[in-house]
Amino acid sequence: MEDFIVSARKYRPTTFNSVVGQDHITSTLKNAIKMGQVAQAFLFCGPRGVGKTTCARIFAKALNCSNLTADFEPCNECDSCRSFNESASFNVFELDAASNNSVEGIRTLVEQVHIAPQGAKYKVYVIDEVHMLSSAAFNAFLKTLEEPPAYAKFILATTEKYKIIPTILSRCQVYDFKRISDNDIINHLKYVAQSENVQADEEALRVIAAKADGGLRDALSIFDQIVSSTGSNVTYQQTVANLNVLDVNIYFKMTDSLFGDDPTASLILFDDILANGFEAQHFIAGLAKHFRNLMMAQNQSTVRLMEVSDEIKQQYVAQVGKIDKILLLRSLSMLNDCDFNIKMSNNKRLSVELCLMQINANYIFIKNKAAASAKVRQSRE
């Protein structure tokens, strides 16, 4: 049986242009190489799975590439690039600070810094999860970071910048990586699916992207999981079932219940949701997001702010046309308060039920008030 390689490794970017969703970082790094203004130390920080270590490796490879492309990308053909791709480079060192966080590991690195590079311009040190270094290790590293040899470059990566001591931060160029947008993740998943001969619904990929919460590595891991479970045809329903995610149609149905005349309809539907194993907090967060999308659907200029397919956008536009704008805003505020308070509640189910009943009571009150006003106006006429 052929060895399986997870998508996060198989489709890991090898050039700046193939990095997803971090154009502000990659363009700056390429310009630094182009202008010959490469700093001694860099700090790449941001959420997990957004390309920090990947960019560090590409940058390290590009610094020693002897045949950069016209776009200042590593050529992947010269001796330096080939040795790097084969994990045999003598001039690029990677250290995982999570498992090598003692002062001895840093002292060994400091001793290596004084050895000149072999057949290359720079020696590049990539230290991942640098926030895990001990205080003694940081202090041992500080002097070298402040006055390194001209050929030494340091690229530090972390998910927790606030744990880096100020004296280290002040000696680095800091690059903040952002969460990757759902649309960028979806486009990359489409490319992976096509490469793997997998048929995938766009709505299924959108569910995966939402679940990944801005992390491309997480999205690729989830994609592999779904493909392993469903085969080469990834559908929306299968994805929702496998990831235990509430179908968006449930939220449309719940909204219709909340803005209807039957005060028990939303409670019965919520009971069905709980019976299917979904948590109250998960539901209320999803309903708040649904109401936020409804608010965006009120105006054509804000429809684009919804990260949903065009078909679902039309459903939002159709539903919001039946709802009073002031009532929608009040309801969204109630859901937001409930989402905030439910974390401290001992009876989460009751908290959600109270919120649902309040929204429905508001709707009935406003409807009856409008009907009474109309009746008064009619009697005066």
Secondary structure, DSSP 8 states (H G I E B T S, - for coil): ------HHHHT---SGGGSSS-HHHHHHHHHHHHHT---SEEEEE-STTSSHHHHHHHHHHHHH-SS--TTS---S-SHHHHHHHTT--SSEEEEETTT--SHHHHHHHHHHHTS--SSSS-EEEEEETGGGS-HHHHHHHHHHHHS--TTEEEEEEES-GGGS-HHHHTTSEEEE-----HHHHHHHHHHHHHHTT-EE-HHHHHHHHHHHTT-HHHHHHHHHHHHHHH-SEE-HHHHHHHHT---HHHHHHHHHHHTSS-TTHHHHHHHHHHHTT--HHHHHHHHHHHHHHHHHTTSTTTGGGS-S-HHHHHHHHHHHTTS-HHHHHHHHHHHHHHHHHGGG-S-HHHHHHHHHHHHHHHHHHHHHHHHHHHHHHHHH-
